[in-house]
Each structure stands twice: as C-alpha cells, then as structure tokens.
C-alpha cells in the first residue's frame, strides 16, 4: 500500500513538471537533434531532406568566403562590444553603490535600456539617430564639425552596433552592484587605516573580490554577443555597407529564410555552438588563474 502511495506521489510530481518537460524536449532537445541531422542533408523545406554527408561543412570551410567574413565581423563585434559593456556597467555600478537616497529609482532608470534595448523599436530609433540628418550629425554640425555617414561608411557602421550593445548595460550593472554590496566594508576600513587610496583599494580589494561576478558576466555577454541579430537586421538589413555588419547569425538567417538552404543554416548553427562552447570552456579553464574566491571550499 505504501508503495502505491509513493507511486501516486511520483506521478503527481511528474504531472506538475510536465509543462516544463514537454517544452524542454519539444522545443529544445528535439529541435537541436533535428538541426544536427539536417546539417548533413540538402533541405529547402519544399522537399524531403536528402542525405549529402559533410558537403555543407566542406563548402563552409573551403568555399564560402562570406562565412569567414561573417565570422570575422562577429568576432570583432563581440570582443569589442562585450568589454565596452562590462566596463560601462562596472563604472555605473560603482557610482550607484555610493548612492544612499533614491537608490532604487536610479537602479530602475539605468536598467531600462536593457529591457527595451533589444527591441525592433530601439533599433529603428538608433537608425534615425545615426542617419545623415539624425540627431548625432545635427549635434556635430552645431559644434562646427562635419557630419558623418555612420550607416553608409564601412569604417563606422559596425561601431553603431557596438555602441548600441554597450548602451544596454543594465543587467550587467545590477549583477556588478550585487557583487559590490557583498564585499565586506571591513576590508575598505582596514585598507584606509593603512593609508591605501581609492585606486589601490579598487585594484587590491574590489577587483579581486568581483572576479567571480566578472566571470559570470563575461560568459553571459560573450554568448549574447555571438547571438546578436536584431539590431543588425533592422538597421542594416543584409549586412550593408559592403558586408561590414554581416553578423554570423544574420548570415545564418539569410541562408535559412532567404535562400531556403536549411541544411546549410543548420550546419552553421552547429559551428556556432561549437565555437561558443570552446570559448566558454577556455574561459572557465583560465578562471583558476584570475578568479579569486574567499576560500577554496567555496569553489
């Protein structure tokens, strides 16, 4: 009888978590497995997949120059925009940490760009700001400086996307702020008694104790950087000017939904997964040299 009661309790538990299990397997595990299969097939959604083996990967690595170009653009974007966002987020978090009155209000206001930053509306607004007759060029002309073709010049186009990514610093800021709040004030008081200045305290106390939080932010933002799509698609469409903003996911999208080459797009998705996985593993591997914990038992 007790065994039956235990079985009923297990069924009840599975019933409660069934929405998650259905979503996890139906929307995550099975689609991922299907993309792996499709990456070895010729599939355009109009006829059944036809097995072609490694042809997509051979084309990707040896024949498709746009693949390598998109990869270079994405690497430059990610390894420029992510440090920019984290530096801005840390600087703002340190300023907000010192605010006593209306601290919640400031945190809310500074977090707003992260809520709306990835939307189509903000991308359209950004396109208007950096247009030839946009607000940025208007301000430059007021200062007696010539206007710049921010969206039409390959030298500047990618930087508009980098600035947009850096502007969405709210989530990283809140994580840094939580880390700053967890640093005991006794450390700063003791360092102040010893005559340490604010710069030395930052590099000797704040930065080392924030390294676990920095590790988390770096991994999350690195993944987000490689997955950047909406701003590039809305502002520049097909990667113009001259492919300067052809992000990897944008090129993947073009292969899938413009050229209907789903097999090739699936292969690109798996290459991106491997790249992000290797970079994440490398970051975690290196963390033993630069991430500091209060005690080894906390790892």
C-alpha positions in Angstrom: 0.0 0.0 0.0 2.9 2.3 0.9 4.5 1.5 -2.5 1.3 2.5 -4.3 1.1 5.8 -2.3 4.7 6.5 -3.3 3.9 5.8 -6.9 1.0 8.2 -6.9 3.1 10.9 -5.3 5.7 10.4 -8.1 3.0 10.7 -10.8 1.7 13.9 -9.1 5.2 15.3 -9.2 5.7 14.4 -12.9 2.3 15.9 -13.7 3.4 19.2 -12.1 6.7 19.4 -14.1 5.2 18.0 -17.3 4.8 21.5 -18.9 8.5 22.1 -18.4 9.4 18.6 -19.7 7.2 19.0 -22.8 8.7 22.4 -23.5 12.2 21.2 -22.9 12.1 18.2 -25.1 9.7 19.5 -27.7 11.2 23.0 -28.1 14.9 22.4 -27.2 16.2 18.8 -27.2 14.4 17.5 -30.3 14.9 20.7 -32.4 18.7 20.6 -31.6 18.9 16.9 -32.6 17.0 17.7 -35.8 19.3 20.5 -36.8 22.3 18.1 -36.3 20.6 15.7 -38.7 19.6 18.4 -41.2 23.2 19.7 -41.3 24.1 16.6 -43.2 21.2 16.9 -45.7 20.1 19.0 -48.6 16.8 20.5 -47.3 14.9 23.5 -48.5 11.5 22.9 -46.8 9.9 22.1 -50.1 11.0 18.5 -50.4 12.2 15.8 -48.0 15.8 16.1 -46.7 18.4 14.3 -48.9 21.5 13.0 -47.2 24.7 14.6 -48.5 27.1 13.9 -45.7 29.8 16.5 -45.0 29.2 18.6 -48.1 27.8 21.6 -46.2 30.8 21.7 -43.8 33.2 21.3 -46.8 31.5 24.2 -48.5 31.5 26.3 -45.3 35.2 25.9 -44.5 36.7 25.8 -48.0 34.4 27.6 -50.5 32.2 30.1 -48.7 34.1 33.4 -48.2 31.0 35.1 -46.7 31.1 32.5 -43.9 34.6 33.6 -42.9 33.8 37.2 -43.4 30.7 37.0 -41.1 32.8 35.1 -38.6 35.4 37.8 -38.6 32.8 40.6 -38.2 31.2 38.7 -35.3 34.5 38.1 -33.5 35.4 41.8 -33.9 31.9 42.9 -32.7 31.9 40.5 -29.7 35.4 41.1 -28.5 34.9 44.9 -28.7 31.3 45.3 -27.6 31.5 42.9 -24.6 34.4 44.6 -22.8 32.8 48.0 -23.5 29.5 47.0 -22.0 31.2 45.4 -18.9 33.4 48.4 -18.3 30.5 50.8 -18.5 28.4 48.5 -16.3 31.1 48.3 -13.7 31.7 52.1 -13.7 28.0 52.8 -13.3 27.6 50.1 -10.6 30.3 51.7 -8.5 28.6 55.1 -8.8 25.2 53.7 -7.9 26.7 51.7 -5.0 27.6 55.0 -3.3 24.1 56.5 -3.7 22.0 56.2 -0.5 18.9 58.2 -1.2 16.6 57.1 -4.0 19.0 54.2 -4.9 16.1 52.1 -6.2 14.9 54.8 -8.6 18.4 55.2 -10.1 18.7 51.4 -10.5 15.4 51.2 -12.2 16.2 54.1 -14.6 19.6 52.7 -15.5 18.1 49.2 -16.1 15.5 50.4 -18.6 17.8 50.3 -21.6 18.3 46.6 -21.1 14.6 46.0 -21.1 13.9 47.8 -24.3 17.4 47.7 -25.9 16.9 44.6 -27.9 13.6 45.6 -29.4 12.9 46.5 -33.0 11.6 49.9 -32.0 15.0 50.8 -30.4 16.9 49.6 -33.5 14.7 51.9 -35.6 15.4 54.7 -33.2 19.1 54.0 -33.4 19.0 54.1 -37.2 17.3 57.5 -37.1 19.8 58.8 -34.5 22.8 57.9 -36.7 21.2 58.8 -40.0 22.7 61.5 -42.2 20.2 64.0 -40.9 19.9 62.3 -37.5 20.5 63.8 -34.0 24.1 62.8 -33.8 25.1 64.6 -37.0 23.0 67.5 -36.0 24.9 67.9 -32.8 28.2 67.6 -34.7 27.1 70.4 -37.0 26.2 72.6 -34.1 29.8 72.1 -32.8 31.2 73.1 -36.2 32.1 69.6 -37.2 31.2 67.8 -40.4 28.5 65.2 -40.4 29.5 61.5 -40.7 27.9 58.8 -42.8 27.6 56.5 -39.8 25.4 53.9 -41.5 26.9 54.2 -45.0 30.6 54.1 -44.3 32.0 50.6 -43.6 34.5 52.1 -41.2 31.8 53.4 -38.9 28.8 51.1 -39.4 29.8 48.3 -37.1 30.6 50.9 -34.3 26.9 52.0 -34.3 26.0 48.4 -33.3 28.8 48.2 -30.8 27.6 51.4 -29.1 24.0 50.1 -29.1 25.3 46.9 -27.4 27.2 48.9 -24.8 24.2 51.1 -24.1 22.3 48.0 -22.9 24.4 47.7 -19.7 21.6 47.4 -17.2 21.6 43.7 -16.5 25.4 43.5 -16.1 25.3 46.6 -13.9 22.8 45.0 -11.5 25.0 41.9 -11.2 28.0 44.0 -10.5 26.1 46.0 -8.0 25.1 42.9 -6.1 28.7 41.8 -6.1 29.8 45.2 -4.7 27.2 45.0 -2.0 28.6 41.6 -0.9 32.1 42.9 -0.3 32.6 43.5 3.5 33.2 47.1 4.4 35.8 45.9 6.9 38.3 45.4 4.1 38.0 49.0 3.0 38.2 50.3 6.5 41.3 48.3 7.2 42.9 49.5 3.9 42.0 53.1 4.7 43.7 52.8 8.1 46.8 51.5 6.3 46.8 54.6 4.1 45.6 53.0 0.8 44.0 55.3 -1.7 40.8 54.6 -3.7 42.7 53.4 -6.8 44.8 51.0 -4.8 41.7 49.7 -2.9 39.9 49.2 -6.3 42.8 47.0 -7.7 43.6 45.3 -4.4 40.1 44.7 -2.9 37.2 45.5 -5.2 38.5 43.9 -8.5 39.8 40.6 -7.0 36.6 40.1 -5.0 34.5 40.8 -8.0 36.2 38.3 -10.3 33.5 35.6 -9.7 30.9 38.1 -10.8 33.1 39.2 -13.7 33.4 35.6 -14.8 29.6 35.2 -14.9 29.1 38.4 -16.8 31.8 37.6 -19.3 30.3 34.2 -20.1 26.8 35.5 -20.4 27.7 38.6 -22.5 30.0 36.5 -24.7 27.1 34.3 -25.6 24.8 37.2 -26.2 27.5 38.9 -28.4 27.8 35.9 -30.7 24.0 35.7 -31.0 23.5 39.3 -31.9 20.9 39.6 -34.7 18.0 42.1 -34.3 19.9 45.4 -34.4 22.0 44.3 -37.4 18.9 43.1 -39.3 16.7 46.1 -38.5 19.3 48.8 -39.1 21.4 47.4 -42.0 19.2 44.5 -43.4 21.6 42.4 -45.4 24.9 43.4 -43.8 25.5 46.6 -45.7 27.5 48.7 -46.3 29.8 46.2 -48.2 29.2 43.5 -45.6 30.6 45.5 -42.7 27.7 44.5 -40.5 27.2 41.0 -41.8 26.9 39.2 -38.4 27.2 35.5 -38.2 23.5 34.9 -37.1 22.4 37.4 -39.8 24.1 35.3 -42.5 22.7 32.1 -40.9 19.2 33.7 -41.1 19.7 34.7 -44.8 20.7 31.1 -45.7 17.7 29.7 -43.8 14.9 32.1 -44.7 16.1 34.0 -47.8 17.8 31.2 -49.7 15.8 28.4 -48.0 19.0 26.4 -47.5 18.0 24.9 -44.2 20.7 22.2 -44.3 23.5 24.7 -44.6 22.0 27.0 -42.0 21.7 24.1 -39.6 25.4 23.4 -40.1 26.2 27.0 -39.4 24.2 26.8 -36.2 26.3 23.8 -35.0 29.6 25.5 -35.9 28.4 28.5 -33.8 27.5 26.2 -31.0 31.0 24.6 -31.1 32.7 28.0 -31.2 30.8 29.4 -28.2 31.2 26.1 -26.3 35.0 26.1 -26.9 35.4 29.8 -25.9 33.3 29.2 -22.8 35.3 26.2 -21.8 38.5 28.2 -22.4 37.2 31.0 -20.1 36.3 28.5 -17.3 39.7 26.8 -17.8 41.6 30.1 -17.4 39.4 31.2 -14.4 41.7 29.3 -12.0 44.4 31.8 -12.8 42.4 35.0 -12.4 39.2 34.3 -10.4 39.7 34.7 -6.7 37.4 33.1 -4.1 37.4 33.8 -0.4 38.3 30.2 0.3 38.9 27.2 -1.9 36.0 25.4 -0.3 33.7 28.0 -2.0 34.5 26.7 -5.4 
